Amino acid sequence: MRDMPYFAAVFARTEQGWLGTETELAEAEGIDDVADVMREVAMETTGDPVLLLLEEDDQWFAVIRMDDQDEPRVFVSDSAAGLTSDLAGLLSQSVGETPLDGDASGDADLLDDLGVDAKRLLELSERALPGDALLTVAEQTGFAEEFDRLRD
């Protein structure tokens, strides 16, 4: 993968609250590799759901969700990011090229039950900087403190 600055962290909900850990995706070659990273964290925490928040070069963001051992659900804020980013390209393969409202692609409903509905997620993808969008997601889903700890 091209060497571009990115932030990626996996968050798992546990009985004690959300637990986050920064993760490396440089070796990921497909969504299955990303899912394996998420499953490793889930096994360590017995958390459900497991979310991966990803932001690259302050250009785009993605949210990936896994429940139990289901396949990952993916939302990418900019469907065109796959043209310039290997990470976005990898994720875009799993969501297809059909954009949602605006430029986003994927499953905008993936956080509905956690307090971020599809309309809000699409709004964030259009109007917020990627880092700010992910912070809002973290705040609304209840793990802002863990998110801040990892971003600092």
Secondary structure, 3 states (H helix, E strand, C coil): CCCCCEEEEEEEEECCEEEEEECCCCCCCCHHHHHHHHHHHHHHHCCCCEEEEEEECCCEEEEEEECCCCCCEEEECCHHHHHCCHHHHHHHHHHCCCECCCCCEECCCCCHHHCCCHHHHHHHHHHCCHHHHHHHHHHHHCCHHHHHHHHC
